[in-house]
Amino acid sequence: MQIFDFELDGEYVELNQLLKLIGVVDSGGAGKALVASGAVRVDGAVELRKTCKIRDGQVVTLDGVEIHVRAS
């Protein structure tokens, strides 16, 4: 499993943009499609809201990837 630490530049990052910034997907649109497919979990629960606000301390997981979000 790949583990990433992501530093927030503000209060939150939208889920589809986080996936793009980490490099899991090539575009925000691809991130939205991935979230809509039910493949992404936030803090262990399936998240279907494409622009869900991800904040400090949350963990996003999907197939073979775990992203730890931290405030900068």
C-alpha positions in Angstrom: 0.0 0.0 0.0 1.2 3.5 -0.9 0.9 6.0 1.9 0.9 9.7 1.3 1.1 12.7 3.7 -0.8 15.7 2.3 -0.3 19.1 3.8 -3.3 21.4 3.6 -2.8 24.9 2.2 -6.0 26.1 3.7 -8.9 24.9 5.9 -9.8 22.0 3.6 -9.4 20.4 0.1 -12.1 19.0 -2.0 -12.0 15.2 -2.3 -11.8 15.1 -6.1 -9.0 17.7 -6.1 -7.0 15.8 -3.4 -7.0 12.8 -5.6 -5.7 14.9 -8.5 -3.0 16.7 -6.4 -1.7 13.4 -5.0 -1.5 12.0 -8.6 -4.0 9.2 -8.2 -6.0 10.6 -11.2 -5.0 12.9 -14.0 -7.9 15.4 -13.7 -10.6 16.7 -11.3 -13.2 15.1 -13.6 -11.5 11.7 -13.3 -11.4 12.2 -9.5 -15.2 12.9 -9.5 -15.8 9.7 -11.5 -13.6 7.6 -9.1 -15.5 9.0 -6.1 -18.9 8.4 -7.8 -17.9 4.8 -8.4 -17.8 4.1 -4.6 -14.1 3.3 -4.6 -13.1 6.0 -2.2 -13.4 5.9 1.6 -13.0 8.8 4.1 -12.2 7.7 7.6 -13.3 4.2 6.8 -16.7 5.1 5.3 -17.5 5.1 1.6 -17.8 8.7 0.4 -19.9 9.5 -2.7 -19.8 13.3 -2.4 -17.3 14.3 -5.1 -16.5 17.7 -3.6 -16.6 16.6 0.0 -14.4 18.9 2.2 -11.4 16.9 3.5 -9.9 18.5 6.6 -6.9 18.1 9.0 -6.7 14.6 10.5 -8.8 12.8 8.0 -7.6 9.7 6.1 -8.7 8.9 2.6 -8.2 5.4 1.2 -8.8 3.7 -2.1 -7.3 0.7 -3.9 -3.8 0.4 -2.6 -3.5 4.1 -1.5 -3.8 5.8 1.8 -3.7 9.6 2.2 -3.2 11.2 5.5 -4.3 14.9 5.5 -2.5 17.3 7.9 -2.7 21.1 8.4 0.5 22.9 7.4 
